[in-house]
Amino acid sequence: EIGRILTMMTTSPLLEHHHGALAAEQRRPRVMAKATAFAAIAAAALVVVVFSAADQNDSLLLQQLQAGAGGYALPPDYADSSGAESRDHSRWWEHAAPSPQRKPAAPTAQPTRVKPHLAALPASMLEAMDTSVDPCEDFYTYSCGKWDAKATIPDDKTSWLRSWDIPSERIETEMKKAMEEDNGIVGTFYQSCMDEAAIDKLGNAPLQPMLKKVEEVEDMKSLTNMLVWMGNHDNGALFGWGVSPDSENPESRAFYMSPGGMTLPDQSYYLQNDPEMKGHRAIEKGIIEKLLINAGVPEQQARKDALNCLAIETRTAEITMKREEARGAVGKRITRKQLKETVPLLHWDTFFEGIGMGDVGLDGGPQLIMRDDKFFDKFDNILTNPNPEYAKLSSLVGSDAKWEAAGLNYEPSEKADGVFDKADAEVIKSYLRYTIVSSYATYLAPTEFAEVLKPLFTDLYGIKERPVRWKKCYHSTNSVMAGHVSKLYVEKFFPNENRQTALRMLGEIRDQFKADLKDVPWMDDSTRPKAVEKLDDMVFEVGYPSEWPEWCEMDGMRKDSFMANYQKTEVCRVEKHRKKLYEKVKRREWQYAGSTDVNAYYSQKVNGLFIPAAVLDKPFFSPDY
């Protein structure tokens, strides 16, 4: 039955339409992941977890299309994305995963081989199919060619999926009204985002204290202090860090370090010299310049900053693990002493003490893990001589003609000299300015900052327009206080009947599966009891957390202070990281989704299936089905 459901769903017009320029082979798994009904989610999860070996990475069964982006799909427009780890905010678009548009192949003249069976299909499915095509030659066009030919993508999205976007849009509309009426911190944050007059009035003023602080950087001690300050505001620069369950000891959490981000999607955008890649780099360079000018940086300095940022990101691309290697990476477990030996320039004791996690990597302290040890092995290459063209910057930015051509041709970086000098400090300061401005751009005047970013999204992902303001504000609110928003959604819109029906269904599937385990001939007698034990031990979290988590106090939020409100949530997230680092992992704690996500996931680390309230609704679920 599950196979039949999956077959029908994957041959019906549920496939995505895509904008964008990224490679199709990188995106196709999302199509299959999304063509799944609730029954298939539950049963397939049971099959996977009983018969597969434990993996060190949790797998999303359903990859949500609108993850914190307010309509910019995965690039969090304009809404910040929050997750289990601290982020390098200046690289939020790094997490974008829009798919390119897939064009149907030209119909063949051959007669179809399965026309006698079409009468059993629903009319809506028949309208989407192109039955003039031989399914054995081009099954995609056969199954949904007519739909693909006439379907359109909204201008503010990278892709559109009927079965996913329609329920997501319904939830957005419901929560819009709830947030408008709410008098708690959810309503306050949302309404402060909607007050564009107050946001416009502030202009770039909120950035000035932070940009002034950047000017204090002159040596490694002051750079370390700056990274501490940014870390305490949940911002990473040069490298990322965060707290997450330990892959080898899932009951505890570890401190993870990761490479610094890149504005463009991957290394190839920096290390290839074909016209297309140079064009992407030119757009990025121009956007950095405009963002910094609007932040109050003088034009000549903004141009220098843009070239310095491109140089640092190019060095990052040279030493960062390739995408295909990163997928299977498990990280390298190291001590504080080993970290100092690997990256001797930074003042690591000062850094860890400053962010309030002073015993990380020490005897008896939390485990320290490098996600990409190759990056950190060569991290000093970024700190010393990060832009070999630094001495030429004044001449390169002095005329428009030189400026337009500058920084676009890739040449392998020279070996670093290992000494952090004044010139290196100036290059790093350019990068810090950009990190700060890009991190907060979506919380400032839209026409001066968010609109400046649009050409990048258009170039990479085909997005033509920013989302309407209320959608941006909904996703911004959900991304920074997902727990509060989930609770509001459950209280107002989620019937308890749906939760109880789903739990009963899951229990029945488990019972039937256990009965089948007794008879399957291919399983040996020593494996059978282990499979049953794992099945019995699986936990089901359905609709919402069985225990709502504790949240930070965020008193003092105001309806006319969007930026200040957001900064309060940053401090809150870092406080949560500190606390969680020293707590045992709770098996039933939700890590990757909130109740408003049309999504679900299975965690191999805790052997648990997590199904949010939002997916327990039509078209995926009904207690009456």
Secondary structure, DSSP 4 states (H G I P E B T S, - for coil): -HHHHHHHHHHSTTPPEE-S-S-GGGTHHHHHHHS--HHHHHHHHHHHHHHSPP-SS-EEEE--SSSS-TTSSSS-TTS----SS---GGGGGGG----PPPPPPPPPSSPPS-GGGGGGS-HHHHHH--TTS-TTT-HHHHHHHHHHHH----TT-SEE-HHHHHHHHHHHHHHHHHHHH--SHHHHHHHHHH-HHHHHHHTTGGGHHHHHHHTT--SHHHHHHHHHHHHTTT---SEEEEEEE-SS-TTSEEEEEEEPP-SSSSTHHHH--SHHHHHHHHHHHHHHHHHHHHTT--HHHHHHHHHHHHHHHHHHHHHSPPHHHHHT---EEE-HHHHHHHS-SS-HHHHHHHTT-TTTTSTTS--EEES-HHHHHTTHHHHSSS-TTGGGHHHHSSSHHHHHHTT-S--PPPPP-S---HHHHHHHHHHHHHHHHHHHGGGS-TTTTHHHHHHHHHHHH---SPPPHHHHHHHHHHHH-HHHHHHHHHHHH--HHHHHHHHHHHHHHHHHHHHHHTT-TTS-TTTHHHHHHHHHH-EEEEES-SSPPP----TT--TT-HHHHHHHHHHHHHHHHHHHHTSPPPTT---S--TT-S-EEEETTTTEEEEEGGGSSTTT--TT-
